[in-house]
Amino acid sequence: MSKIVMTFADKGDFAALYAAERWCADNGYSVGSGCAGMPRGLLRGEWVIAKWRNLTGQERADLDGQMTGDFRNGPVTVTVKE
């Protein structure tokens, strides 16, 4: 299975995070709730996604992707399944 990997390195507090969230919204992905030091889950479509720590192993496996990185200072990486 191939993946799309996008890296956002916008400068400023949370700028890379906001850019990554915009990309996700523009491309039809919902973004999970933030949980310090952990990824944020991504699902195609409109979903409410729990914090990473509250997702089961199966729920994590069922995600369409994840957002990782330094959410405050960047860079932030979005990885989604094609």
C-alpha positions as CSV (number, residue, x, y, z in Angstrom):
1,M,0.0,0.0,0.0
2,S,1.4,3.4,-1.0
3,K,1.4,6.5,1.2
4,I,1.2,10.2,0.8
5,V,3.7,12.0,3.0
6,M,3.4,15.8,3.4
7,T,5.7,17.8,5.7
8,F,4.8,21.3,6.9
9,A,7.6,23.5,8.2
10,D,5.8,26.9,8.5
11,K,7.5,29.2,11.0
12,G,5.8,30.6,14.1
13,D,3.9,29.1,17.0
14,F,1.6,26.3,15.7
15,A,2.0,27.6,12.1
16,A,3.0,24.1,10.8
17,L,0.2,22.5,12.7
18,Y,-2.4,24.9,11.3
19,A,-1.0,24.4,7.7
20,A,-1.2,20.6,8.2
21,E,-4.8,20.8,9.5
22,R,-5.8,23.0,6.5
23,W,-4.3,20.5,4.1
24,C,-6.2,17.7,5.8
25,A,-9.5,19.7,5.7
26,D,-8.9,20.6,2.0
27,N,-8.3,17.0,1.2
28,G,-11.3,15.5,3.1
29,Y,-9.6,14.2,6.2
30,S,-10.8,14.6,9.8
31,V,-8.1,15.2,12.4
32,G,-8.1,13.5,15.8
33,S,-7.9,15.3,19.1
34,G,-4.4,16.3,20.3
35,C,-2.6,14.4,23.0
36,A,0.7,15.7,24.2
37,G,3.7,13.8,22.6
38,M,1.5,11.5,20.6
39,P,0.3,11.4,17.0
40,R,-3.2,12.6,15.9
41,G,-5.3,10.1,13.9
42,L,-6.7,10.9,10.5
43,L,-9.8,9.5,8.8
44,R,-11.2,10.4,5.4
45,G,-14.6,12.0,5.8
46,E,-16.3,13.8,8.7
47,W,-15.5,12.0,11.9
48,V,-14.8,12.8,15.5
49,I,-11.6,11.0,16.4
50,A,-10.5,10.3,20.0
51,K,-7.1,11.1,21.4
52,W,-4.4,8.7,20.4
53,R,-4.1,7.3,23.9
54,N,-7.8,6.4,23.9
55,L,-7.7,4.5,20.6
56,T,-7.5,0.8,20.7
57,G,-4.9,-1.0,18.6
58,Q,-7.6,-2.0,16.1
59,E,-8.9,1.6,15.9
60,R,-5.3,2.8,15.2
61,A,-4.9,0.2,12.5
62,D,-8.2,1.4,10.9
63,L,-7.1,5.0,10.6
64,D,-6.4,6.4,7.1
65,G,-3.2,8.1,8.5
66,Q,-1.6,10.1,11.2
67,M,-0.1,13.5,11.9
68,T,3.2,13.6,13.8
69,G,5.9,16.1,14.7
70,D,6.4,19.1,16.9
71,F,3.0,20.7,16.9
72,R,4.1,23.9,18.4
73,N,7.3,24.7,16.4
74,G,7.1,22.3,13.4
75,P,7.8,20.5,11.3
76,V,4.6,18.5,11.2
77,T,4.2,15.5,9.0
78,V,1.0,14.1,7.6
79,T,1.1,10.5,6.4
80,V,-2.0,9.0,4.7
81,K,-2.8,5.8,2.9
82,E,-3.6,6.1,-0.8
